[in-house]
Amino acid sequence: MLFESPLITAYALVVAALLGLVMGSFINCWAWRYIHGESVISGRSHCTSCGHDLGIRDLVPVFSWLASKGKCRYCGEKVSARYPATEIICAVVFVAIVAVYGLSLETVELLIFACILLFLSLTDIDDFLVPNGCIVAALVVRVVYMAIACALGQMTLADVGYFAGSAFAIGVALLIVVLVADKVFGRESMGGGDLKLYFVAGLYFGWQQGIFVVILSCVIGIVVAIVAPRRKEPSPEGIPECKSESAMKRVFPFGPSIAVACIITMLVGNPLVSWYVGLL
Ligand SMILES: [Zn+2]
């Protein structure tokens, strides 16, 4: 159990779930605004169909959507089930991270990283876009975490070197594979955003779990490619640079598969790699 008292454990998990619901709601809103070129920090939340400002009643995660039966209260237009789904996913991920890592510095780091992964999954699904801002934010969070962990004696400089080395090893190895594959197949085999994301995974998880992220994301990606409905082009309202030829050729976004692999790795990566290494 997380804490000695079951009551405090339950309390911590409920708080994590509520925080996850609220963050999921914010991420939905930010991702939509980012894709549509609106300011992420200013302006009131509004209906994406009629533009009517939303009140407190419309902004309660999941419950507002259920109460209005998945429709806008002002224009009656359908509101995608993706919004409550993202909120629930965020809540589940928050609860899982707190359950695994307790109340620690690492928990804070991973909660923020999970939010970044969720955000880039949404923008990638909508517009085949893993924003550079997400990569930079994830790197900054990791570097700040490592600096604080070193100052507190929870991490050594050797650990920092291991994670940095892992990031470069995975990034360079995949870059070579991608360049060769591009040459052989005569087309872009992987987006630059996806490559940067693998670099980030190496920095967060080290090379052993980083390799696990690569393999797992490929398996998830293949399953998604088979199961998901095929789309030929990004959403019509997408921002212009997303309509590049290379984006057009990509039939499905790969970012969410890497994001899911990263989240599974942060939850079960340690015991899984120990088990795997034990087999050798
Ligand atoms: Zn509306």
Boltz pocket constraint, residues with backbone or C-beta under 6 A from the ligand:
constraints:
  - pocket:
      binder: B
      contacts: [[A, 47], [A, 48], [A, 49], [A, 50], [A, 51], [A, 52], [A, 72], [A, 73], [A, 74], [A, 75], [A, 76], [A, 77]]
      max_distance: 6.0
